[in-house]
Amino acid sequence: MRYSPSRWLAALPVYNEVKYVNGVLDEVREHAEHVLVVDDGSSDGTDQQLAERDDISVVRHPQNRGYGAALLTAFQYAIDHDYDAVVTLDCDGQHQPQRIPQFIEATTSADIVSGSRYLQAFEGDDAPPAQRAFINRLITRQINRRLGFSLTDAFCGFKAYRVDALRQLVPHIDDEGYAMPLQVWAWAAALKQTVIELPVPLIYLDLSRSFGGALDDADVRLQHYNQVLDDAVRAACRAGYFRTSNRRRTLCQEAR
């Protein structure tokens, strides 16, 4: 039987987005019937704005835990409420809600549909921050070489997932920060999940994002990302994955 997501969720991790949250949510509601916001301990009035809305569901973390933690809460919500698919997008104006249906439709062809800001040029694209683009290229190259994907953008937050795929992934994911997608890629490969990319515009409205403490240093952040990827591959190898081909056996030898 052909998979078709008849019941799906749009989920947005939010932290201190008082400037954008209502405008983004108004647009999201034009394209999604079911909307979840995970408020990751906002302290700038975002929580009050969310409390005034009756057209969305909200889960609030009492304290800020991190981007990965907010996504994991959204994943578990989608699983617990028996959705067929979930699309995730950021609430800072970087992602265009009108593309949500395209992402959901693409889950008929893949377990994970990942947005890419580098797959296709769009008129009006912003120039990405140089350090972020450099780290993205390096990590994307590592993921492709080691895991056998053909990604062009390892870190885009605009994604859609089949919830059946999340049921397999979530038990293996525990990073609560910005490195969490690296665990997703490692375990998606280990579980032989299918992945496709969809092009999305390059939009940067706020260049001042903090990655948290020492991770604001690009060299420290790159080292951390490599470590998270190494640890995830190593964990999958220990659990008996990546052993069905010569290439994957080599992957596990490299990860020791």
C-alpha positions as a LaTeX table, in Angstrom:
\begin{tabular}{lrrr}
\hline
Residue & $x$ (\AA) & $y$ (\AA) & $z$ (\AA) \\
\hline
Met1 & 0.00 & 0.00 & 0.00 \\
Arg2 & 1.36 & 3.43 & $-0.96$ \\
Tyr3 & 2.17 & 5.61 & 2.04 \\
Ser4 & 0.14 & 8.82 & 2.22 \\
Pro5 & 0.27 & 11.21 & 5.21 \\
Ser6 & $-3.39$ & 11.86 & 5.95 \\
Arg7 & $-2.74$ & 13.39 & 9.38 \\
Trp8 & 0.35 & 15.51 & 9.87 \\
Leu9 & 1.80 & 18.12 & 12.17 \\
Ala10 & 3.80 & 21.32 & 11.69 \\
Ala11 & 6.20 & 21.77 & 14.61 \\
Leu12 & 8.28 & 24.81 & 15.48 \\
Pro13 & 10.99 & 25.00 & 18.14 \\
Val14 & 10.96 & 28.50 & 19.62 \\
Tyr15 & 13.31 & 30.37 & 21.92 \\
Asn16 & 13.02 & 34.13 & 22.46 \\
Glu17 & 11.38 & 34.90 & 19.12 \\
Val18 & 8.98 & 37.61 & 20.29 \\
Lys19 & 9.78 & 39.68 & 17.19 \\
Tyr20 & 8.75 & 36.98 & 14.72 \\
Val21 & 6.58 & 34.38 & 16.42 \\
Asn22 & 3.07 & 35.66 & 15.70 \\
Gly23 & 3.78 & 36.59 & 12.10 \\
Val24 & 5.38 & 33.23 & 11.37 \\
Leu25 & 2.58 & 31.32 & 13.09 \\
Asp26 & $-0.07$ & 33.25 & 11.18 \\
Glu27 & 1.59 & 32.10 & 7.94 \\
Val28 & 2.04 & 28.51 & 9.16 \\
Arg29 & $-1.65$ & 28.26 & 10.06 \\
Glu30 & $-2.53$ & 29.09 & 6.44 \\
His31 & $-0.85$ & 25.85 & 5.38 \\
Ala32 & $-1.20$ & 23.51 & 8.37 \\
Glu33 & $-4.24$ & 22.44 & 10.36 \\
His34 & $-2.26$ & 21.03 & 13.28 \\
Val35 & 0.53 & 23.23 & 14.65 \\
Leu36 & 2.76 & 22.61 & 17.66 \\
Val37 & 5.14 & 25.13 & 19.19 \\
Val38 & 7.80 & 23.90 & 21.59 \\
Asp39 & 8.74 & 26.94 & 23.66 \\
Asp40 & 12.23 & 26.18 & 24.93 \\
Gly41 & 12.12 & 28.38 & 28.02 \\
Ser42 & 11.63 & 31.76 & 26.34 \\
Ser43 & 12.08 & 34.78 & 28.62 \\
Asp44 & 11.39 & 37.70 & 26.25 \\
Gly45 & 7.58 & 37.62 & 26.18 \\
Thr46 & 7.28 & 34.89 & 23.54 \\
Asp47 & 5.47 & 32.68 & 26.06 \\
Gln48 & 2.82 & 35.34 & 26.70 \\
Gln49 & 2.19 & 35.74 & 22.97 \\
Leu50 & 1.80 & 31.97 & 22.59 \\
Ala51 & $-0.60$ & 31.83 & 25.55 \\
Glu52 & $-2.92$ & 34.28 & 23.79 \\
Arg53 & $-3.37$ & 32.00 & 20.76 \\
Asp54 & $-6.06$ & 29.32 & 20.62 \\
Asp55 & $-5.17$ & 27.97 & 17.16 \\
Ile56 & $-1.99$ & 26.10 & 18.11 \\
Ser57 & $-0.76$ & 23.59 & 20.69 \\
Val58 & 2.13 & 24.59 & 22.95 \\
Val59 & 4.56 & 22.53 & 24.98 \\
Arg60 & 6.79 & 24.65 & 27.20 \\
His61 & 10.16 & 23.73 & 28.66 \\
Pro62 & 10.43 & 25.51 & 32.03 \\
Gln63 & 14.09 & 26.24 & 31.28 \\
Asn64 & 16.04 & 26.63 & 28.07 \\
Arg65 & 17.42 & 23.20 & 27.15 \\
Gly66 & 18.53 & 23.61 & 23.56 \\
Tyr67 & 17.46 & 23.32 & 19.93 \\
Gly68 & 17.85 & 19.56 & 19.85 \\
Ala69 & 15.80 & 19.16 & 23.01 \\
Ala70 & 12.96 & 21.19 & 21.49 \\
Leu71 & 13.00 & 19.04 & 18.35 \\
Leu72 & 13.00 & 15.84 & 20.41 \\
Thr73 & 9.95 & 17.10 & 22.31 \\
Ala74 & 8.23 & 17.77 & 18.97 \\
Phe75 & 9.16 & 14.32 & 17.68 \\
Gln76 & 7.79 & 12.62 & 20.78 \\
Tyr77 & 4.59 & 14.67 & 20.58 \\
Ala78 & 4.07 & 13.55 & 16.97 \\
Ile79 & 4.65 & 9.94 & 17.99 \\
Asp80 & 2.38 & 10.12 & 21.06 \\
His81 & $-0.44$ & 11.73 & 19.08 \\
Asp82 & $-0.24$ & 9.24 & 16.20 \\
Tyr83 & 0.56 & 11.62 & 13.39 \\
Asp84 & 1.69 & 10.16 & 10.07 \\
Ala85 & 4.27 & 12.88 & 9.40 \\
Val86 & 5.75 & 15.99 & 10.96 \\
Val87 & 7.35 & 18.99 & 9.30 \\
Thr88 & 9.75 & 21.12 & 11.33 \\
Leu89 & 10.64 & 24.72 & 10.63 \\
Asp90 & 12.25 & 27.54 & 12.56 \\
Cys91 & 10.34 & 30.51 & 13.90 \\
Asp92 & 12.84 & 33.23 & 13.02 \\
Gly93 & 11.62 & 33.98 & 9.51 \\
Gln94 & 14.27 & 31.89 & 7.71 \\
His95 & 11.82 & 29.30 & 6.41 \\
Gln96 & 8.85 & 29.95 & 4.14 \\
Pro97 & 5.66 & 28.32 & 5.46 \\
Gln98 & 4.12 & 28.13 & 1.99 \\
Arg99 & 6.58 & 25.31 & 1.27 \\
Ile100 & 5.14 & 23.12 & 4.05 \\
Pro101 & 2.74 & 21.13 & 1.81 \\
Gln102 & 5.59 & 20.37 & $-0.61$ \\
Phe103 & 7.64 & 18.90 & 2.23 \\
Ile104 & 4.76 & 16.79 & 3.50 \\
Glu105 & 3.96 & 15.51 & 0.01 \\
Ala106 & 7.61 & 14.51 & $-0.43$ \\
Thr107 & 7.35 & 12.12 & 2.53 \\
Thr108 & 5.52 & 9.81 & 0.14 \\
Ser109 & 8.97 & 9.20 & $-1.40$ \\
Ala110 & 11.32 & 9.28 & 1.61 \\
Asp111 & 11.57 & 8.78 & 5.35 \\
Ile112 & 13.29 & 12.16 & 5.80 \\
Val113 & 12.85 & 15.19 & 3.55 \\
Ser114 & 15.57 & 17.75 & 4.23 \\
Gly115 & 15.62 & 21.33 & 3.07 \\
Ser116 & 18.77 & 22.52 & 1.34 \\
Arg117 & 19.86 & 26.12 & 0.99 \\
Tyr118 & 22.61 & 25.10 & $-1.43$ \\
Leu119 & 20.83 & 22.76 & $-3.83$ \\
Gln120 & 19.46 & 25.58 & $-5.97$ \\
Ala121 & 19.95 & 29.35 & $-6.17$ \\
Phe122 & 16.90 & 31.56 & $-5.67$ \\
Glu123 & 16.55 & 35.18 & $-6.65$ \\
Gly124 & 17.18 & 37.33 & $-3.61$ \\
Asp125 & 19.19 & 34.72 & $-1.68$ \\
Asp126 & 21.15 & 36.16 & 1.24 \\
Ala127 & 24.84 & 35.52 & 1.64 \\
Pro128 & 25.31 & 32.97 & 4.43 \\
Pro129 & 27.59 & 33.89 & 7.37 \\
Ala130 & 31.03 & 32.76 & 6.23 \\
Gln131 & 31.95 & 30.66 & 9.27 \\
Arg132 & 28.60 & 28.88 & 9.35 \\
Ala133 & 28.77 & 28.09 & 5.63 \\
Phe134 & 32.34 & 26.81 & 5.97 \\
Ile135 & 31.46 & 24.50 & 8.87 \\
Asn136 & 28.33 & 23.30 & 7.07 \\
Arg137 & 30.38 & 22.38 & 3.99 \\
Leu138 & 32.97 & 20.47 & 6.01 \\
Ile139 & 30.42 & 18.54 & 8.06 \\
Thr140 & 28.23 & 17.82 & 5.03 \\
Arg141 & 31.26 & 16.44 & 3.22 \\
Gln142 & 32.09 & 14.22 & 6.20 \\
Ile143 & 28.53 & 12.90 & 6.41 \\
Asn144 & 28.45 & 12.06 & 2.71 \\
Arg145 & 31.85 & 10.37 & 2.74 \\
Arg146 & 31.21 & 8.32 & 5.85 \\
Leu147 & 27.50 & 7.58 & 5.65 \\
Gly148 & 26.92 & 7.34 & 1.91 \\
Phe149 & 24.48 & 10.21 & 1.57 \\
Ser150 & 24.57 & 12.89 & $-1.14$ \\
Leu151 & 23.54 & 15.87 & 0.96 \\
Thr152 & 24.25 & 19.49 & 0.16 \\
Asp153 & 23.12 & 20.98 & 3.50 \\
Ala154 & 23.56 & 19.08 & 6.76 \\
Phe155 & 22.03 & 21.69 & 9.06 \\
Cys156 & 18.85 & 23.09 & 7.50 \\
Gly157 & 16.05 & 23.01 & 10.08 \\
Phe158 & 13.28 & 22.82 & 7.48 \\
Lys159 & 12.57 & 19.09 & 7.34 \\
Ala160 & 9.75 & 16.58 & 7.16 \\
Tyr161 & 9.78 & 13.11 & 8.67 \\
Arg162 & 7.60 & 10.08 & 8.49 \\
Val163 & 6.62 & 9.41 & 12.08 \\
Asp164 & 7.32 & 5.70 & 11.59 \\
Ala165 & 10.92 & 6.71 & 10.87 \\
Leu166 & 11.00 & 8.84 & 14.02 \\
Arg167 & 9.85 & 5.87 & 16.09 \\
Gln168 & 13.06 & 4.17 & 15.00 \\
Leu169 & 15.29 & 7.23 & 15.34 \\
Val170 & 14.22 & 8.83 & 18.61 \\
Pro171 & 15.50 & 6.12 & 20.98 \\
His172 & 19.02 & 6.77 & 19.66 \\
Ile173 & 19.01 & 10.59 & 19.78 \\
Asp174 & 20.01 & 12.43 & 22.95 \\
Asp175 & 21.98 & 15.54 & 21.96 \\
Glu176 & 19.99 & 18.57 & 23.09 \\
Gly177 & 21.97 & 21.21 & 21.19 \\
Tyr178 & 22.61 & 22.27 & 17.62 \\
Ala179 & 24.62 & 19.08 & 16.96 \\
Met180 & 21.53 & 16.90 & 17.25 \\
Pro181 & 21.01 & 16.66 & 13.44 \\
Leu182 & 24.36 & 14.86 & 13.19 \\
Gln183 & 22.99 & 12.05 & 15.34 \\
Val184 & 19.92 & 11.96 & 13.11 \\
Trp185 & 22.08 & 11.52 & 9.99 \\
Ala186 & 24.20 & 8.81 & 11.57 \\
Trp187 & 21.23 & 6.80 & 12.76 \\
Ala188 & 19.21 & 7.37 & 9.59 \\
Ala189 & 22.10 & 5.74 & 7.73 \\
Ala190 & 22.38 & 2.96 & 10.29 \\
Leu191 & 18.65 & 2.23 & 10.04 \\
Lys192 & 18.78 & 2.45 & 6.23 \\
Gln193 & 16.22 & 5.22 & 6.09 \\
Thr194 & 15.68 & 7.03 & 2.81 \\
Val195 & 16.53 & 10.72 & 2.47 \\
Ile196 & 15.84 & 13.34 & $-0.19$ \\
Glu197 & 16.52 & 17.08 & $-0.27$ \\
Leu198 & 14.25 & 19.90 & $-1.40$ \\
Pro199 & 15.68 & 23.31 & $-2.33$ \\
Val200 & 14.79 & 26.27 & $-0.11$ \\
Pro201 & 15.95 & 29.90 & $-0.31$ \\
Leu202 & 18.85 & 31.24 & 1.73 \\
Ile203 & 17.26 & 33.68 & 4.19 \\
Tyr204 & 19.13 & 35.20 & 7.13 \\
Leu205 & 17.22 & 37.82 & 9.10 \\
Asp206 & 19.29 & 37.54 & 12.29 \\
Leu207 & 23.03 & 36.94 & 12.09 \\
Ser208 & 23.60 & 37.08 & 15.86 \\
Arg209 & 22.63 & 33.50 & 16.79 \\
Ser210 & 24.47 & 32.11 & 19.80 \\
Phe211 & 25.37 & 28.43 & 19.73 \\
Gly212 & 25.95 & 28.45 & 23.48 \\
Gly213 & 29.06 & 29.44 & 25.40 \\
Ala214 & 32.29 & 28.08 & 23.95 \\
Leu215 & 30.45 & 26.85 & 20.84 \\
Asp216 & 30.25 & 30.42 & 19.59 \\
Asp217 & 33.90 & 29.92 & 18.66 \\
Ala218 & 33.89 & 28.37 & 15.18 \\
Asp219 & 36.89 & 26.09 & 15.82 \\
Val220 & 35.39 & 24.75 & 19.04 \\
Arg221 & 32.03 & 24.25 & 17.33 \\
Leu222 & 33.57 & 22.32 & 14.44 \\
Gln223 & 35.48 & 20.08 & 16.83 \\
His224 & 32.28 & 19.47 & 18.80 \\
Tyr225 & 30.29 & 18.60 & 15.69 \\
Asn226 & 32.95 & 16.12 & 14.57 \\
Gln227 & 32.94 & 14.53 & 18.01 \\
Val228 & 29.15 & 14.16 & 18.05 \\
Leu229 & 29.24 & 12.56 & 14.59 \\
Asp230 & 32.08 & 10.23 & 15.64 \\
Asp231 & 30.24 & 9.20 & 18.80 \\
Ala232 & 27.00 & 8.52 & 16.93 \\
Val233 & 28.72 & 6.35 & 14.32 \\
Arg234 & 30.61 & 4.53 & 17.06 \\
Ala235 & 27.38 & 3.86 & 18.96 \\
Ala236 & 25.69 & 2.50 & 15.84 \\
Cys237 & 28.67 & 0.25 & 15.16 \\
Arg238 & 28.65 & $-1.08$ & 18.71 \\
Ala239 & 24.94 & $-1.84$ & 18.32 \\
Gly240 & 25.69 & $-3.99$ & 15.27 \\
Tyr241 & 24.87 & $-1.61$ & 12.44 \\
Phe242 & 27.09 & $-0.69$ & 9.46 \\
Arg243 & 28.42 & $-4.26$ & 9.08 \\
Thr244 & 26.69 & $-5.43$ & 5.92 \\
Ser245 & 29.21 & $-4.18$ & 3.35 \\
Asn246 & 32.93 & $-3.58$ & 3.02 \\
Arg247 & 32.42 & 0.18 & 2.99 \\
Arg248 & 30.41 & 0.07 & 6.19 \\
Arg249 & 32.85 & $-2.25$ & 7.90 \\
Thr250 & 35.53 & 0.30 & 7.08 \\
Leu251 & 33.32 & 2.99 & 8.63 \\
Cys252 & 33.22 & 1.08 & 11.91 \\
Gln253 & 36.98 & 0.50 & 11.85 \\
Glu254 & 37.50 & 4.26 & 11.43 \\
Ala255 & 35.16 & 4.96 & 14.35 \\
Arg256 & 37.02 & 2.79 & 16.89 \\
\hline
\end{tabular}
